[in-house]
Every structure is written in C-alpha cells, then in structure tokens.
C-alpha cells in the first residue's frame, strides 16, 4: 500500500509524533525515553525561543492507517546567517526498517526545505546542533548519556540508501574519575592556572541569571569557529540554563576568571538518563516517583562543554578545568563513567589530550548531508 506523509496538526497529531518512538524501541534495553512533556515543549513553535529564528514542519508517515515514521523539516535562519549558507535541516527522524518509508520521509523534508531556498539538507538535528544531534553509527552496546542520541543499527543504512552522505562525525570519549592520574594532571593544571593568573570557581547559584548571561557571552566567543556552531540567542540560552538548573550540581559548573573577567567555563551534568529510563517518558502516575528514586543511583557524568576564549586556548588553562571537574566528581561520588561529548572528529588537539589522560572513544555520531532534490 502507498505511504502517506502528512504534516501533523492539533493535539492528537502532536501526541502521535511524540509517542511514536515507543513502537520503534520496544524491548530495547539501551533506549532512554525522553519525557513527553519536554519533547512537546521543544516542538512548540509558538513558545519555544528556537523558532523565533527558524521555520519547521513536523511530519508523520502512515501505511494502511498505521504510523510507520516521523521527521521534522527545519530552516534555521541563525545558522544560515552565521555561516552564509542556504542550508536546510531534518531532525526527530524515526522509521521502521523499510527503505520506502525512510525515502518518503526524507524526500518530504527535502522538498520542504528546498521550496524555502535551501541548497542542501543536513541532519539529524533535534532541532539544531545546540540540542541533541547526530545519528549513532558506533557504540550500540550502552545507553546514551544525558542529551545524547540513540537509534537502531539500521538507521545509517536507511539514510545512505536515500542518498545521504557523511558530512561530519562526532565522538564520545569515556574515562572514570577514579581512573585519572590526578596527581600528574593536577600539577600541570595548577601551573597553567598560576602562570596565566586564572582562578576557577563554581557557579554562583544566588546570581544564576547573571552567571548565565556571562556564560552566554563566553560560549558564543569560545565556540564561534567550531564547525557547525550556531550562536544561541539569549532567550534560548536562558531557557536551556533554566532547564539544566533542575539537575546540575554547583561544583560541576565551573567558571574561569582572569583579573575579574570570565575567560572560560566547564559544564558537566549528572547522567540523569539513569533516572529517566524507568519513567518511560511519563511523569504521571508514577514516573516522577521513579525519577526521584533512581536519581540516587547516578554515578556518572557527562562533560557537555569545556571551553575558553581564543587568547587563552593554548595556555593549558583547559587542563585546569578538567582537573577541577575530576576533583569535584570524586567528592560528589561520581566515580563511574565520565563522558566527554561530543568532540569533532577533526579536533586533533582535544582528542590527543583526552587520550593522554586515559580516555577511550566509545561512541561515534554522524551528521549526514544531501544536495539531491529527490531520493533514489
């Protein structure tokens, strides 16, 4: 039977879009269902600040009246302005293992972005590289950490059959707080901090709004030359900060200052996925209680961001942040995995630094691109 791809509408369409992944991942022990309420907020084109500078449409695919896939088509005006490109994006991609279904979804997204002036389409991004992004292509034997993606093994094949090619790989590295030679790293880090007159302190939660605004400035300055970087608006950044505040630990959000000026920051979050998985995407009737219970079992963290402004980049100050994170992780009982993700595949300096500290690469995520106007 023919496959029908339609844009969602109303609460019932949104509910179908949000809940469809449960049919794909049923029985998969590594999938972490996102909270439905959080996904709905992210998809809210009227309220979420991302869409103030973007257009998006959300589609579902049906065969014989049964839902078999979903996709989002996205035009990110911030990206196109910053990179001087005519890019389109796709995200929130889920499909049964059927090339016909995947082609129908991807061709719909292609058509939508090309009609709006795009010259190529890239993804998956949910809904940009500032959020969850990339398709897992290596490392299916473990659950993803907080704010990282997961997908079935057949997804890369579906995209490649639809004419998409690799544009960039993103890597995850893992170490443990107990496995780091802190004595050696600490000496190097302390010397770098003293030499550059840099001090590192935890975020001041009593001035959270002020701290977030200062971090926002450093974030946009420190990452602006990274491949795929998109400046976040203040509204987006503040919303993300507000969401993270619910789970962050003060000692794992560090700020570096030189003579009173913020020159870098590091952010590591507890792997809240450990607590989210038992909730199965729902807060009620028992999901919230499960989250509260299982969050006590979190022993791993993910380093989401660690960056300094350009003039301090080759000074060794970054090692100071890393050493401080390790020390604090040990104090807080995060003695299992510490994931650093994601790292661009061509970030040789960071990769070498992580490997010298004993980290190993465990997962690879891939961004795909296509300039074809129709699939194979």
Secondary structure, DSSP 8 states (H G I E B T S, - for coil): --EEEEE--HHHHHHHHHHTHHHHHTT-TT-----HHHHHHHT-TTT-GGGGGEEEEEEEEEETTEEEEEEEEEEEHHHHHHHT--EEEEEEEEE-S-HHHHHHHHHHHHHHHHTTT-SEEEE-EESSTTSEE-EEEE-TTS---TT-----TTHHHHHHHTT-EEEEEEEEEEEEGGGS-HHHHHHHHHHHHHHTTEEEEE--GGGHHHHHHHHHHHHHHHHTTSTT-----HHHHHHHHHHHHTT--GGGEEEEEETTEEEEEEEEEE-THHHHHHHTT--TTTHHHHHHHHGGG---EEEEEEEE-GGGTTTTHHHHHHHHHHHHHHHHT--SEEEEEEEETT-HHHHHHHHHTT-EEEEEEEEEEE--SS--
